[in-house]
């Protein structure tokens, strides 16, 4: 760890849980997906997993929630495993500077999404999986269950249906990509896969465990297994840092200073390479779609521990 003495993570988590109470009520739970609108805005959980095998939790860290766009990290792993560097012929690696579900840049840049974490890029990544597998969701769940050490992880079918019934903008994006030849599978298949991946339920502890190999050069500390190459861990971390919180990445890097990925379910998972992974869940979002209390909690964590990539 940075510094002479290892931080007392349990005490720090308990401090963060107390100190973030003043932030509640300043954000808004996602309501454009009705199934998410019913989640209590007062939920708060946080989990840290260290590369040395230590685990620390507080609050609702073991309660499952809808991971939403955090799923894009795992579909990216599957696509890179299948296509390698060929993936970057279809999706870029630059911050978008616009909303995660915007069509503006996609139209201006002829169906070539800026990065794999905005919705357009994630749909292309999902297409890469759906085009090469008869059961893409099964492959995704197999990977997630392995990384999280939890074989009970499932899809919330109510959320998936709610996504499908209200996913008009995602449908527009998918059809636009198809019109530019950047979707190979049937649009309906890609959308169904995408809606279901976003509806996967995981806890903070599940997600922190699942992302720990990104902090450990692609190795699962629990088993010593190399689940992906070290260079892939480094490159995905770079994308998380520059693109993981949409057009809020600059402010997040300034305040928190670690690679991270957010979801409109209120989760944020982060990585400190060589040290730990962390996940926080608080459903109230800021105006950019990132957890407001979660961002404050992660800022407190890096301030209290001096753990940052900067």
Secondary structure, DSSP 8 states (H G I E B T S, - for coil): --SSS---HHHHHHHHHHHTGGGTTSSEE--SSHHHHTS-TT--EEEEEETTS-EEEEETTTS-EE-GGGHHHHHHHHHHHHHGGGGGGTB--S---S-TT--HHHHHTTT-BS-TTSHHHHHHHHHHHHTT-S-HHHHHHHHHHHHHT-TT--B-HHHHHHHHHH-HHHHHHHHHHHHTT---S-HHHHHHHHHHHHTBEE-HHHHHHHTHHHHTTTB-TTT--B-S-HHHHHHHHHHHHHHTTGGGHHHHHHHT-SEEEE-TTSEEEEEETTTEEEEEE--EE-TTSSBHHHHHHHHHHHHHH-----
